[in-house]
Amino acid sequence: MKNRIIARLDIKSLNLIKGIHLEGLKIIGDPIKYAEKYFKDNIDEIVIIDSVATLYNRKPNLELLKKITKDIFCPITIGGGIRSLGDAISILDCGCDKIAINTAAVNNPKLITELAKTIGSQSVVLSIQAKRRHGWWELFTDNGREKKGIDVMEWIKRVNDLGAGEILLTSIDQEGTRDGFDIDLINQATMISQCPIICSGGMGKLEHIKEVNLNTECKAFAIADFFHIQNNKVRKIKNFLLDK
């Protein structure tokens, strides 16, 4: 299976931001310009997560989404502040292809099934934020602010049964560090999940993707800092993978 290279844009208000362990958010620039740059550089998909929408009890910024989708023609996933089927439909009506939910799904797991039945499982991405504990990973919500005491692997099994089409799995421990992906987390998740896993958190060099390929079944990578800060090109990653 071919690797999917996905640009992840975490936003706050109208700004693209970067954090470490989902904390200490720093403004990077205009998310529209970055999204357009990645599309022109032949990115496979784009994921945009509003990092503070749930915290501020705010709905997704539909006007911003319309501007982003106007001239970008690759699959786009939107997350942050989605609490209902109506919110999800509004996002898809803006030209986006998928929605990502985390906090709302944990608070109301039946929402996953409702979304899957109405907009299709292929449009429902479960965003899962995981923090390593002694021998297990704990589920977090609210962009890593709230620990739930739930085993991530048990949650993955459950959301599969409820109709999730894909899982965006973020390692809080690795996020923003550039130290590499959490191989153990990804490996265990891909072994138990029936739907595809997108790994996120830790990309710092090209070899990190190869490490995941060699040690897990994961073939999708959501990359943020490696693109935004280090100004790496999408084609550079794809050429590297073809050469190996």
PyRosetta script that sets phi, psi and omega in degrees:
from pyrosetta import init, pose_from_sequence

init()
pose = pose_from_sequence("MKNRIIARLDIKSLNLIKGIHLEGLKIIGDPIKYAEKYFKDNIDEIVIIDSVATLYNRKPNLELLKKITKDIFCPITIGGGIRSLGDAISILDCGCDKIAINTAAVNNPKLITELAKTIGSQSVVLSIQAKRRHGWWELFTDNGREKKGIDVMEWIKRVNDLGAGEILLTSIDQEGTRDGFDIDLINQATMISQCPIICSGGMGKLEHIKEVNLNTECKAFAIADFFHIQNNKVRKIKNFLLDK")
pose.set_psi(1, 137.9)
pose.set_omega(1, -180.0)
pose.set_phi(2, -70.9)
pose.set_psi(2, 142.9)
pose.set_omega(2, 174.3)
pose.set_phi(3, -69.9)
pose.set_psi(3, 141.3)
pose.set_omega(3, 172.1)
pose.set_phi(4, -104.6)
pose.set_psi(4, 123.6)
pose.set_omega(4, 178.3)
pose.set_phi(5, -102.7)
pose.set_psi(5, 117.8)
pose.set_omega(5, -172.0)
pose.set_phi(6, -119.8)
pose.set_psi(6, 128.7)
pose.set_omega(6, 174.8)
pose.set_phi(7, -84.4)
pose.set_psi(7, 125.1)
pose.set_omega(7, 178.3)
pose.set_phi(8, -103.9)
pose.set_psi(8, 124.6)
pose.set_omega(8, 178.6)
pose.set_phi(9, -117.2)
pose.set_psi(9, 110.2)
pose.set_omega(9, 174.0)
pose.set_phi(10, -91.5)
pose.set_psi(10, 128.7)
pose.set_omega(10, -175.4)
pose.set_phi(11, -123.6)
pose.set_psi(11, 155.5)
pose.set_omega(11, 172.1)
pose.set_phi(12, -137.2)
pose.set_psi(12, 119.1)
pose.set_omega(12, -171.8)
pose.set_phi(13, 57.1)
pose.set_psi(13, -117.0)
pose.set_omega(13, -178.3)
pose.set_phi(14, -108.5)
pose.set_psi(14, 17.4)
pose.set_omega(14, -174.2)
pose.set_phi(15, -116.3)
pose.set_psi(15, 141.4)
pose.set_omega(15, 168.4)
pose.set_phi(16, -78.0)
pose.set_psi(16, 133.8)
pose.set_omega(16, -175.8)
pose.set_phi(17, -128.7)
pose.set_psi(17, 167.1)
pose.set_omega(17, 176.2)
pose.set_phi(18, -138.8)
pose.set_psi(18, 142.4)
pose.set_omega(18, 176.2)
pose.set_phi(19, -136.4)
pose.set_psi(19, 179.1)
pose.set_omega(19, 171.7)
pose.set_phi(20, -127.4)
pose.set_psi(20, 125.1)
pose.set_omega(20, -173.7)
pose.set_phi(21, 59.1)
pose.set_psi(21, 32.0)
pose.set_omega(21, -179.6)
pose.set_phi(22, 65.3)
pose.set_psi(22, 21.3)
pose.set_omega(22, 179.1)
pose.set_phi(23, -128.6)
pose.set_psi(23, 171.3)
pose.set_omega(23, 175.3)
pose.set_phi(24, 60.6)
pose.set_psi(24, 49.1)
pose.set_omega(24, -173.2)
pose.set_phi(25, -63.4)
pose.set_psi(25, 132.4)
pose.set_omega(25, -179.5)
pose.set_phi(26, -122.4)
pose.set_psi(26, 136.9)
pose.set_omega(26, -179.2)
pose.set_phi(27, -73.6)
pose.set_psi(27, 132.7)
pose.set_omega(27, 179.4)
pose.set_phi(28, -105.3)
pose.set_psi(28, -43.3)
pose.set_omega(28, -178.3)
pose.set_phi(29, 165.0)
pose.set_psi(29, -156.0)
pose.set_omega(29, -176.1)
pose.set_phi(30, -86.0)
pose.set_psi(30, 117.1)
pose.set_omega(30, -178.0)
pose.set_phi(31, -63.4)
pose.set_psi(31, -29.1)
pose.set_omega(31, 179.5)
pose.set_phi(32, -64.7)
pose.set_psi(32, -45.3)
pose.set_omega(32, -179.5)
pose.set_phi(33, -65.1)
pose.set_psi(33, -39.4)
pose.set_omega(33, 179.3)
pose.set_phi(34, -67.7)
pose.set_psi(34, -42.1)
pose.set_omega(34, 179.1)
pose.set_phi(35, -62.0)
pose.set_psi(35, -42.7)
pose.set_omega(35, 178.7)
pose.set_phi(36, -63.5)
pose.set_psi(36, -38.9)
pose.set_omega(36, 179.2)
pose.set_phi(37, -63.1)
pose.set_psi(37, -43.9)
pose.set_omega(37, -178.3)
pose.set_phi(38, -68.8)
pose.set_psi(38, -36.8)
pose.set_omega(38, 177.4)
pose.set_phi(39, -63.0)
pose.set_psi(39, -44.8)
pose.set_omega(39, 179.7)
pose.set_phi(40, -65.3)
pose.set_psi(40, -25.1)
pose.set_omega(40, -179.7)
pose.set_phi(41, -90.8)
pose.set_psi(41, 12.1)
pose.set_omega(41, 172.1)
pose.set_phi(42, 73.4)
pose.set_psi(42, 39.1)
pose.set_omega(42, 174.5)
pose.set_phi(43, -65.3)
pose.set_psi(43, 149.9)
pose.set_omega(43, 179.7)
pose.set_phi(44, -77.3)
pose.set_psi(44, -42.2)
pose.set_omega(44, -179.5)
pose.set_phi(45, -151.6)
pose.set_psi(45, 166.4)
pose.set_omega(45, 175.5)
pose.set_phi(46, -130.2)
pose.set_psi(46, 133.8)
pose.set_omega(46, 174.2)
pose.set_phi(47, -116.7)
pose.set_psi(47, 128.2)
pose.set_omega(47, 179.7)
pose.set_phi(48, -121.0)
pose.set_psi(48, 120.3)
pose.set_omega(48, -178.0)
pose.set_phi(49, -118.7)
pose.set_psi(49, 121.4)
pose.set_omega(49, 173.6)
pose.set_phi(50, -80.3)
pose.set_psi(50, 107.6)
pose.set_omega(50, -170.6)
pose.set_phi(51, -71.6)
pose.set_psi(51, -18.7)
pose.set_omega(51, -175.5)
pose.set_phi(52, -122.0)
pose.set_psi(52, 5.1)
pose.set_omega(52, -177.2)
pose.set_phi(53, -60.1)
pose.set_psi(53, -44.8)
pose.set_omega(53, 179.6)
pose.set_phi(54, -67.1)
pose.set_psi(54, -41.9)
pose.set_omega(54, -179.5)
pose.set_phi(55, -58.2)
pose.set_psi(55, -42.2)
pose.set_omega(55, -177.8)
pose.set_phi(56, -92.7)
pose.set_psi(56, 7.9)
pose.set_omega(56, -179.3)
pose.set_phi(57, 54.7)
pose.set_psi(57, 44.5)
pose.set_omega(57, -174.3)
pose.set_phi(58, -113.0)
pose.set_psi(58, 143.3)
pose.set_omega(58, 177.1)
pose.set_phi(59, -81.3)
pose.set_psi(59, 162.9)
pose.set_omega(59, 177.3)
pose.set_phi(60, -58.5)
pose.set_psi(60, 145.8)
pose.set_omega(60, 179.9)
pose.set_phi(61, -80.8)
pose.set_psi(61, 95.1)
pose.set_omega(61, -174.2)
pose.set_phi(62, -67.1)
pose.set_psi(62, -33.7)
pose.set_omega(62, 179.3)
pose.set_phi(63, -64.9)
pose.set_psi(63, -40.3)
pose.set_omega(63, 176.9)
pose.set_phi(64, -63.8)
pose.set_psi(64, -41.8)
pose.set_omega(64, -179.6)
pose.set_phi(65, -63.4)
pose.set_psi(65, -38.7)
pose.set_omega(65, 178.9)
pose.set_phi(66, -63.6)
pose.set_psi(66, -38.8)
pose.set_omega(66, 178.8)
pose.set_phi(67, -67.0)
pose.set_psi(67, -38.7)
pose.set_omega(67, -178.7)
pose.set_phi(68, -68.4)
pose.set_psi(68, -41.7)
pose.set_omega(68, -175.6)
pose.set_phi(69, -80.7)
pose.set_psi(69, -11.1)
pose.set_omega(69, -175.3)
pose.set_phi(70, -57.0)
pose.set_psi(70, -45.9)
pose.set_omega(70, -174.9)
pose.set_phi(71, -121.7)
pose.set_psi(71, 18.6)
pose.set_omega(71, 179.8)
pose.set_phi(72, -118.8)
pose.set_psi(72, 126.0)
pose.set_omega(72, -173.5)
pose.set_phi(73, -125.4)
pose.set_psi(73, 58.5)
pose.set_omega(73, 170.4)
pose.set_phi(74, -136.1)
pose.set_psi(74, 163.1)
pose.set_omega(74, -179.1)
pose.set_phi(75, -57.5)
pose.set_psi(75, 132.4)
pose.set_omega(75, -179.1)
pose.set_phi(76, -125.0)
pose.set_psi(76, 128.6)
pose.set_omega(76, 176.6)
pose.set_phi(77, -110.7)
pose.set_psi(77, 136.5)
pose.set_omega(77, -178.9)
pose.set_phi(78, -120.6)
pose.set_psi(78, 133.0)
pose.set_omega(78, 176.4)
pose.set_phi(79, -136.4)
pose.set_psi(79, 160.6)
pose.set_omega(79, 179.0)
pose.set_phi(80, 107.4)
pose.set_psi(80, 115.4)
pose.set_omega(80, 176.1)
pose.set_phi(81, 81.4)
pose.set_psi(81, 7.7)
pose.set_omega(81, -179.7)
pose.set_phi(82, -86.9)
pose.set_psi(82, 118.0)
pose.set_omega(82, -175.4)
pose.set_phi(83, -121.3)
pose.set_psi(83, -9.7)
pose.set_omega(83, -173.1)
pose.set_phi(84, -151.4)
pose.set_psi(84, 168.7)
pose.set_omega(84, 174.8)
pose.set_phi(85, -60.6)
pose.set_psi(85, -38.6)
pose.set_omega(85, 179.0)
pose.set_phi(86, -60.9)
pose.set_psi(86, -41.4)
pose.set_omega(86, 177.1)
pose.set_phi(87, -60.9)
pose.set_psi(87, -43.4)
pose.set_omega(87, -178.3)
pose.set_phi(88, -64.3)
pose.set_psi(88, -43.7)
pose.set_omega(88, -179.8)
pose.set_phi(89, -64.0)
pose.set_psi(89, -38.9)
pose.set_omega(89, 178.5)
pose.set_phi(90, -60.7)
pose.set_psi(90, -38.1)
pose.set_omega(90, 179.3)
pose.set_phi(91, -68.9)
pose.set_psi(91, -44.2)
pose.set_omega(91, 179.1)
pose.set_phi(92, -64.4)
pose.set_psi(92, -34.2)
pose.set_omega(92, 178.1)
pose.set_phi(93, -66.5)
pose.set_psi(93, -18.8)
pose.set_omega(93, 177.4)
pose.set_phi(94, -81.4)
pose.set_psi(94, -2.6)
pose.set_omega(94, 179.7)
pose.set_phi(95, 104.1)
pose.set_psi(95, 3.9)
pose.set_omega(95, 177.1)
pose.set_phi(96, -81.4)
pose.set_psi(96, 162.9)
pose.set_omega(96, -173.8)
pose.set_phi(97, -106.3)
pose.set_psi(97, -30.2)
pose.set_omega(97, -177.0)
pose.set_phi(98, -141.8)
pose.set_psi(98, 158.6)
pose.set_omega(98, 173.2)
pose.set_phi(99, -119.9)
pose.set_psi(99, 147.9)
pose.set_omega(99, 177.8)
pose.set_phi(100, -118.0)
pose.set_psi(100, 129.3)
pose.set_omega(100, -179.9)
pose.set_phi(101, -127.1)
pose.set_psi(101, 147.7)
pose.set_omega(101, 176.8)
pose.set_phi(102, -134.9)
pose.set_psi(102, -76.5)
pose.set_omega(102, -174.9)
pose.set_phi(103, -56.7)
pose.set_psi(103, -45.8)
pose.set_omega(103, -178.1)
pose.set_phi(104, -63.5)
pose.set_psi(104, -34.2)
pose.set_omega(104, 179.5)
pose.set_phi(105, -69.9)
pose.set_psi(105, -39.1)
pose.set_omega(105, 178.5)
pose.set_phi(106, -67.4)
pose.set_psi(106, -40.4)
pose.set_omega(106, 179.9)
pose.set_phi(107, -70.4)
pose.set_psi(107, -31.6)
pose.set_omega(107, -177.4)
pose.set_phi(108, -145.3)
pose.set_psi(108, 81.1)
pose.set_omega(108, -176.6)
pose.set_phi(109, -56.8)
pose.set_psi(109, -26.5)
pose.set_omega(109, 179.5)
pose.set_phi(110, -63.5)
pose.set_psi(110, -21.1)
pose.set_omega(110, 178.7)
pose.set_phi(111, -62.0)
pose.set_psi(111, -33.9)
pose.set_omega(111, 179.4)
pose.set_phi(112, -59.3)
pose.set_psi(112, -47.8)
pose.set_omega(112, -179.5)
pose.set_phi(113, -66.5)
pose.set_psi(113, -40.8)
pose.set_omega(113, 178.5)
pose.set_phi(114, -60.1)
pose.set_psi(114, -44.1)
pose.set_omega(114, 179.0)
pose.set_phi(115, -65.3)
pose.set_psi(115, -45.5)
pose.set_omega(115, -177.8)
pose.set_phi(116, -61.1)
pose.set_psi(116, -40.8)
pose.set_omega(116, -178.8)
pose.set_phi(117, -71.4)
pose.set_psi(117, -29.5)
pose.set_omega(117, -174.1)
pose.set_phi(118, -93.2)
pose.set_psi(118, -46.8)
pose.set_omega(118, -176.8)
pose.set_phi(119, -106.3)
pose.set_psi(119, -6.1)
pose.set_omega(119, 178.5)
pose.set_phi(120, 96.4)
pose.set_psi(120, 138.3)
pose.set_omega(120, -179.8)
pose.set_phi(121, -57.7)
pose.set_psi(121, -31.9)
pose.set_omega(121, -177.9)
pose.set_phi(122, -63.0)
pose.set_psi(122, -16.2)
pose.set_omega(122, -179.8)
pose.set_phi(123, -103.6)
pose.set_psi(123, 4.2)
pose.set_omega(123, -176.2)
pose.set_phi(124, -112.0)
pose.set_psi(124, 111.6)
pose.set_omega(124, 178.5)
pose.set_phi(125, -109.5)
pose.set_psi(125, 127.8)
pose.set_omega(125, 174.8)
pose.set_phi(126, -92.3)
pose.set_psi(126, 117.2)
pose.set_omega(126, 175.5)
pose.set_phi(127, -86.8)
pose.set_psi(127, 120.5)
pose.set_omega(127, -177.9)
pose.set_phi(128, -121.6)
pose.set_psi(128, 123.4)
pose.set_omega(128, 178.7)
pose.set_phi(129, -106.4)
pose.set_psi(129, 119.0)
pose.set_omega(129, -170.9)
pose.set_phi(130, -118.9)
pose.set_psi(130, 137.2)
pose.set_omega(130, 175.9)
pose.set_phi(131, -124.0)
pose.set_psi(131, 130.7)
pose.set_omega(131, -176.0)
pose.set_phi(132, -68.1)
pose.set_psi(132, 133.0)
pose.set_omega(132, 171.0)
pose.set_phi(133, -117.7)
pose.set_psi(133, -171.1)
pose.set_omega(133, 179.8)
pose.set_phi(134, -75.8)
pose.set_psi(134, 96.0)
pose.set_omega(134, 176.6)
pose.set_phi(135, 88.2)
pose.set_psi(135, 2.1)
pose.set_omega(135, 178.3)
pose.set_phi(136, -157.5)
pose.set_psi(136, 175.6)
pose.set_omega(136, 178.0)
pose.set_phi(137, -121.5)
pose.set_psi(137, 133.4)
pose.set_omega(137, -179.4)
pose.set_phi(138, -96.0)
pose.set_psi(138, 140.4)
pose.set_omega(138, 178.3)
pose.set_phi(139, -79.3)
pose.set_psi(139, 134.4)
pose.set_omega(139, 176.0)
pose.set_phi(140, -121.0)
pose.set_psi(140, 154.3)
pose.set_omega(140, 175.0)
pose.set_phi(141, -128.2)
pose.set_psi(141, -175.9)
pose.set_omega(141, 177.2)
pose.set_phi(142, 54.3)
pose.set_psi(142, 47.0)
pose.set_omega(142, 179.7)
pose.set_phi(143, 54.3)
pose.set_psi(143, 47.5)
pose.set_omega(143, 174.9)
pose.set_phi(144, 81.2)
pose.set_psi(144, 9.5)
pose.set_omega(144, -176.3)
pose.set_phi(145, -90.9)
pose.set_psi(145, -28.6)
pose.set_omega(145, -173.3)
pose.set_phi(146, -117.3)
pose.set_psi(146, 118.3)
pose.set_omega(146, 175.2)
pose.set_phi(147, -85.6)
pose.set_psi(147, 143.3)
pose.set_omega(147, -171.1)
pose.set_phi(148, -112.6)
pose.set_psi(148, -7.9)
pose.set_omega(148, -178.6)
pose.set_phi(149, 68.8)
pose.set_psi(149, 19.6)
pose.set_omega(149, -178.6)
pose.set_phi(150, -107.8)
pose.set_psi(150, 134.8)
pose.set_omega(150, 177.1)
pose.set_phi(151, -71.5)
pose.set_psi(151, 122.7)
pose.set_omega(151, -176.8)
pose.set_phi(152, -56.5)
pose.set_psi(152, -40.2)
pose.set_omega(152, -177.6)
pose.set_phi(153, -66.4)
pose.set_psi(153, -37.7)
pose.set_omega(153, 176.5)
pose.set_phi(154, -67.0)
pose.set_psi(154, -35.8)
pose.set_omega(154, 179.0)
pose.set_phi(155, -68.5)
pose.set_psi(155, -38.0)
pose.set_omega(155, 177.6)
pose.set_phi(156, -61.3)
pose.set_psi(156, -44.2)
pose.set_omega(156, 177.8)
pose.set_phi(157, -59.9)
pose.set_psi(157, -42.6)
pose.set_omega(157, -176.7)
pose.set_phi(158, -67.8)
pose.set_psi(158, -44.6)
pose.set_omega(158, -177.3)
pose.set_phi(159, -69.3)
pose.set_psi(159, -28.0)
pose.set_omega(159, 171.9)
pose.set_phi(160, -60.0)
pose.set_psi(160, -47.2)
pose.set_omega(160, -179.1)
pose.set_phi(161, -65.8)
pose.set_psi(161, -29.0)
pose.set_omega(161, -177.4)
pose.set_phi(162, -82.8)
pose.set_psi(162, -11.2)
pose.set_omega(162, 174.5)
pose.set_phi(163, 116.5)
pose.set_psi(163, 12.2)
pose.set_omega(163, 177.5)
pose.set_phi(164, -61.2)
pose.set_psi(164, 140.6)
pose.set_omega(164, 179.5)
pose.set_phi(165, -95.1)
pose.set_psi(165, -20.0)
pose.set_omega(165, -175.9)
pose.set_phi(166, -163.5)
pose.set_psi(166, 156.6)
pose.set_omega(166, 178.4)
pose.set_phi(167, -127.7)
pose.set_psi(167, 125.7)
pose.set_omega(167, 172.7)
pose.set_phi(168, -95.7)
pose.set_psi(168, 104.4)
pose.set_omega(168, -172.1)
pose.set_phi(169, -102.8)
pose.set_psi(169, 111.8)
pose.set_omega(169, -177.5)
pose.set_phi(170, -108.7)
pose.set_psi(170, 125.1)
pose.set_omega(170, 173.5)
pose.set_phi(171, -84.8)
pose.set_psi(171, 113.7)
pose.set_omega(171, 178.3)
pose.set_phi(172, -63.7)
pose.set_psi(172, -36.8)
pose.set_omega(172, -178.4)
pose.set_phi(173, -63.1)
pose.set_psi(173, -36.2)
pose.set_omega(173, -174.9)
pose.set_phi(174, -95.8)
pose.set_psi(174, -19.9)
pose.set_omega(174, -172.7)
pose.set_phi(175, -56.9)
pose.set_psi(175, 124.5)
pose.set_omega(175, 176.7)
pose.set_phi(176, 79.7)
pose.set_psi(176, -1.1)
pose.set_omega(176, -175.0)
pose.set_phi(177, -87.1)
pose.set_psi(177, -24.1)
pose.set_omega(177, -175.1)
pose.set_phi(178, 65.9)
pose.set_psi(178, 19.0)
pose.set_omega(178, -177.4)
pose.set_phi(179, -94.6)
pose.set_psi(179, 2.2)
pose.set_omega(179, -179.2)
pose.set_phi(180, 107.7)
pose.set_psi(180, 161.7)
pose.set_omega(180, -179.8)
pose.set_phi(181, -74.8)
pose.set_psi(181, 159.4)
pose.set_omega(181, 175.1)
pose.set_phi(182, -81.7)
pose.set_psi(182, 95.0)
pose.set_omega(182, -173.9)
pose.set_phi(183, -61.9)
pose.set_psi(183, -43.4)
pose.set_omega(183, -178.7)
pose.set_phi(184, -62.0)
pose.set_psi(184, -43.9)
pose.set_omega(184, 178.5)
pose.set_phi(185, -60.1)
pose.set_psi(185, -49.4)
pose.set_omega(185, -177.9)
pose.set_phi(186, -64.1)
pose.set_psi(186, -41.8)
pose.set_omega(186, -178.7)
pose.set_phi(187, -62.9)
pose.set_psi(187, -47.0)
pose.set_omega(187, 179.5)
pose.set_phi(188, -64.7)
pose.set_psi(188, -39.4)
pose.set_omega(188, -179.4)
pose.set_phi(189, -64.6)
pose.set_psi(189, -44.7)
pose.set_omega(189, -178.4)
pose.set_phi(190, -69.1)
pose.set_psi(190, -27.3)
pose.set_omega(190, 179.6)
pose.set_phi(191, -70.7)
pose.set_psi(191, -30.0)
pose.set_omega(191, -175.9)
pose.set_phi(192, -103.8)
pose.set_psi(192, -15.1)
pose.set_omega(192, -175.3)
pose.set_phi(193, -89.3)
pose.set_psi(193, 133.4)
pose.set_omega(193, 175.4)
pose.set_phi(194, -83.1)
pose.set_psi(194, -24.1)
pose.set_omega(194, 178.9)
pose.set_phi(195, -99.7)
pose.set_psi(195, 158.7)
pose.set_omega(195, -176.6)
pose.set_phi(196, -61.1)
pose.set_psi(196, 146.8)
pose.set_omega(196, 175.9)
pose.set_phi(197, -106.9)
pose.set_psi(197, 131.4)
pose.set_omega(197, 169.5)
pose.set_phi(198, -104.1)
pose.set_psi(198, 119.5)
pose.set_omega(198, -179.6)
pose.set_phi(199, -90.7)
pose.set_psi(199, 145.9)
pose.set_omega(199, -176.7)
pose.set_phi(200, -147.8)
pose.set_psi(200, 141.9)
pose.set_omega(200, 176.1)
pose.set_phi(201, 107.2)
pose.set_psi(201, 105.7)
pose.set_omega(201, 171.9)
pose.set_phi(202, 118.9)
pose.set_psi(202, -7.2)
pose.set_omega(202, -177.9)
pose.set_phi(203, -61.3)
pose.set_psi(203, 123.2)
pose.set_omega(203, -179.9)
pose.set_phi(204, -135.9)
pose.set_psi(204, -18.2)
pose.set_omega(204, 176.4)
pose.set_phi(205, -154.3)
pose.set_psi(205, 162.3)
pose.set_omega(205, -174.3)
pose.set_phi(206, -58.8)
pose.set_psi(206, -35.9)
pose.set_omega(206, -177.6)
pose.set_phi(207, -62.6)
pose.set_psi(207, -20.4)
pose.set_omega(207, -178.8)
pose.set_phi(208, -64.5)
pose.set_psi(208, -34.0)
pose.set_omega(208, 175.8)
pose.set_phi(209, -66.6)
pose.set_psi(209, -41.7)
pose.set_omega(209, 179.0)
pose.set_phi(210, -62.4)
pose.set_psi(210, -36.0)
pose.set_omega(210, 178.1)
pose.set_phi(211, -61.0)
pose.set_psi(211, -41.5)
pose.set_omega(211, 177.8)
pose.set_phi(212, -66.2)
pose.set_psi(212, -45.0)
pose.set_omega(212, 179.7)
pose.set_phi(213, -58.7)
pose.set_psi(213, -40.3)
pose.set_omega(213, -176.2)
pose.set_phi(214, -75.9)
pose.set_psi(214, -26.0)
pose.set_omega(214, -171.7)
pose.set_phi(215, -115.1)
pose.set_psi(215, -5.3)
pose.set_omega(215, -179.6)
pose.set_phi(216, -142.9)
pose.set_psi(216, 175.6)
pose.set_omega(216, 176.8)
pose.set_phi(217, -95.2)
pose.set_psi(217, 3.6)
pose.set_omega(217, -176.8)
pose.set_phi(218, -72.5)
pose.set_psi(218, 135.5)
pose.set_omega(218, -179.0)
pose.set_phi(219, -128.9)
pose.set_psi(219, 15.7)
pose.set_omega(219, -179.4)
pose.set_phi(220, -132.6)
pose.set_psi(220, 134.8)
pose.set_omega(220, -172.1)
pose.set_phi(221, -132.0)
pose.set_psi(221, 120.3)
pose.set_omega(221, 174.5)
pose.set_phi(222, -96.4)
pose.set_psi(222, 115.6)
pose.set_omega(222, -170.8)
pose.set_phi(223, -119.0)
pose.set_psi(223, 130.6)
pose.set_omega(223, -178.1)
pose.set_phi(224, -117.8)
pose.set_psi(224, -82.9)
pose.set_omega(224, -174.2)
pose.set_phi(225, -53.4)
pose.set_psi(225, -39.6)
pose.set_omega(225, -178.2)
pose.set_phi(226, -59.2)
pose.set_psi(226, -32.6)
pose.set_omega(226, 175.2)
pose.set_phi(227, -84.6)
pose.set_psi(227, -51.3)
pose.set_omega(227, -170.0)
pose.set_phi(228, -65.5)
pose.set_psi(228, -52.7)
pose.set_omega(228, -171.6)
pose.set_phi(229, -84.8)
pose.set_psi(229, -46.2)
pose.set_omega(229, -174.9)
pose.set_phi(230, -85.6)
pose.set_psi(230, -2.7)
pose.set_omega(230, 174.6)
pose.set_phi(231, 55.9)
pose.set_psi(231, 38.0)
pose.set_omega(231, 177.7)
pose.set_phi(232, -79.1)
pose.set_psi(232, 149.4)
pose.set_omega(232, -177.3)
pose.set_phi(233, -93.3)
pose.set_psi(233, 144.5)
pose.set_omega(233, 176.5)
pose.set_phi(234, -58.7)
pose.set_psi(234, -44.7)
pose.set_omega(234, -178.2)
pose.set_phi(235, -60.7)
pose.set_psi(235, -32.0)
pose.set_omega(235, 179.5)
pose.set_phi(236, -62.0)
pose.set_psi(236, -42.6)
pose.set_omega(236, 178.3)
pose.set_phi(237, -66.0)
pose.set_psi(237, -46.6)
pose.set_omega(237, -176.8)
pose.set_phi(238, -64.5)
pose.set_psi(238, -39.8)
pose.set_omega(238, 178.1)
pose.set_phi(239, -65.7)
pose.set_psi(239, -38.3)
pose.set_omega(239, 178.0)
pose.set_phi(240, -61.4)
pose.set_psi(240, -44.3)
pose.set_omega(240, -179.2)
pose.set_phi(241, -67.1)
pose.set_psi(241, -34.8)
pose.set_omega(241, 178.7)
pose.set_phi(242, -69.8)
pose.set_psi(242, -30.3)
pose.set_omega(242, -177.1)
pose.set_phi(243, -78.6)
pose.set_psi(243, -16.5)
pose.set_omega(243, -174.0)
pose.set_phi(244, -90.1)
pose.dump_pdb("model.pdb")
